[in-house]
């Protein structure tokens, strides 16, 4: 033991001697135009691993063993400088502002750093500087203005993103990664948007890949990928605080907004500290509270009539009307009891007489008080100048509403991620886990159906119930001489006597009891406690192999599906699913590095599906003239059906509600017995009911759902003209096979007799996920122009268009995108003597377009919209503070991003920031 202590003492003496031998080069870095300090400037020792970042006051210290050295100073928006240093000294470095157009570097396009203009595929990017000069109140809202992007806004706190069509809330084919971690909900498989993203003050940059990204990022990247990187605590230090205080629901005469003007509050804090040369940490916190936008679409899903003209009225955002019954059996029973009613009843029996229960509107039923909390902590330790150890934890909780096959009120949901990573210049080894808790989620449609059943059953099996009462009142009104429309209105009023009003004690008691009872016990609560475990390794061989740039990686993932039988067939315990992946990429530069050829390949195996799926990307980028590049790419991409598309099992509850179902044979044959009792397409069943001809019945071909795939081609051109204008144009064409969609089918459990379909009470309807048999083709084109107008003025415009062909009418493909989009931006990031003033204005225009929601929630035309966002800002330089006055949807013309989604009005705010520039 004594020898061990001597050895430690000897090593400390050597280390001490080494430290004493080191010299220090220090100094400050300032902006030439404002003469103000520049924090976060990267300072590297050329050819060595040593380096530093400037602190909040622009200061830096570099420890040097030998001279001379060359220091390289680099910072986005400024010209890179190299300074030779021959001895320990103190420097004052002045950096000259430069155009960003040729400087932007992206990583996501090829998993290696390259200039954006040289990317082999279309990629968009924004950084901290763009966020600070954006009129949007939250960085996530900036995504809407990027070229090629579609969004669906379910609420203030939940936005879903996609590219090139197939837009929907909760998109399972779009990948979102934060610091290398997949941000999907483990059970539902769709990205959690800004719920688990970095806080407002901790975003370093966002990169967005349009179109298929499976070759490098796997199954969930079929419709694109968004890669978010948070700030390095070694580079970005100190305390930052931002307060956004605003007001929304400022009504106009056409808004029909049921909510009065309400406060919007968003508070974000970030603190990062570097302790010595090796250790740094950061903590983040963000709190958002507001009155959410409300969905108020009253369009009839069952026809063209209104609530006053159609007895079978079922409004898109009125919940409970999905319970719909043909009252002819009740009319026939009344006739059998009293033959004198024949002149009234017999004319009615000449056709179907469907009647829907009365629905409840969203406002007053779903709580529109949004509250979100996000917290994050990260520790970094430099094991050596080239290797860092990173441990981080992120947690999000709160309440909000989102749209899927109905509207969902997420109450007290919780989601967290924990990461451990070793990262070097050429490799990383990363492990993380995602944990979710669905909290007390309320499912709007089915819960309202059961509330209606709770206060008065539809039919009690005898002469009682809402429908017998309705039928009796209808006959009585007709007997008294009322016209048929008035008679139906009178019948509804009579049957609805005693119906609990929104907000009443009875209504709230029923809602509480039903929404808190698990689906497996006859309620509507799902208990999702699913988890995801992931481990990944990647190596860049650039320092070993010189003739090409080669990277390779492997990925392991386990889904632990745990819903206690309320969402998946996991009654006997959690279901474990595994994915194994490997990928490689090679980049070869030819013709004096003017031509770059890239090949990427990936192989994925998911244990729920029999075959492994290979995917390939081939691309070329050729510099045809100085700063002029032509790119071409072919991408073969795929997507495993999501856990919901494969295994959703909510139909197995004890309540007769209209949920969607997974398309795996595990369910279709094992749970729904389609192998015993043949299913038919619902359209053919309805045709048979009308005609009585069995020839109209068409059997549904039962197939185990399988991965969908796409083959995509893209041709693009990007160029910087005169150092001040960046243009980018592209066209793409894609062919989709085995497209995963949803369709309605029906079977008659317990019998193979097709004539049973004549009686609606004998068959069960299913909305199931399946593979579209038709080949689906999509194509589109886009163009963007960014102009640096000097003196920090800039202007941007982009135009893009997406189209679909060969759509299968039987399914719901959800290609929810307009024929074209136009986005404009004009602003100045800093003017005045010390660049203390700034402003920015953005405009987004979309023409009207057709929109479909899965699960029968609704479909229709989303009206055209023009949305203008703007702000003006001032920097209080001595106080390290900023003030912004801004507005989103400045003109307050309410608009929606999709059927069944809320109407979004203007929001007007003041933002106060400390140490955010």
Helices and strands as residue ranges (DSSP letters): H 2-21, E 23-31, E 42-45, E 51-53, E 59-64, E 69-74, E 81-85, E 90-95, E 105-106, E 114-115, G 116-118, E 123-127, H 128-132, G 139-145, E 149-155, E 158-163, E 175-178, E 181-182, G 193-195, G 200-202, E 203-210, H 214-217, G 219-221, E 224-230, E 238-248, E 262-275, E 279-291, E 318-319, E 324-326, H 328-337, G 339-341, H 342-348, E 354-356, E 360-361, E 369-384, E 387-403, E 407-424, E 427-437, E 442-443, H 444-455, H 466-479, H 484-495, H 505-515, G 519-521, E 531-540, E 549-561, E 575-590, E 595-606, E 613-625, E 628-639, H 643-647, G 650-652, E 660-661, H 665-668, E 680-681, H 682-691, G 694-696, E 708-721, E 725-737, E 740-747, G 754-758, G 760-762, E 764-771, E 776-788, E 793-805, E 821-831, E 837-846, E 849-853, G 854-856, E 858-862, E 865-876, G 877-879, E 881-888, E 907-914
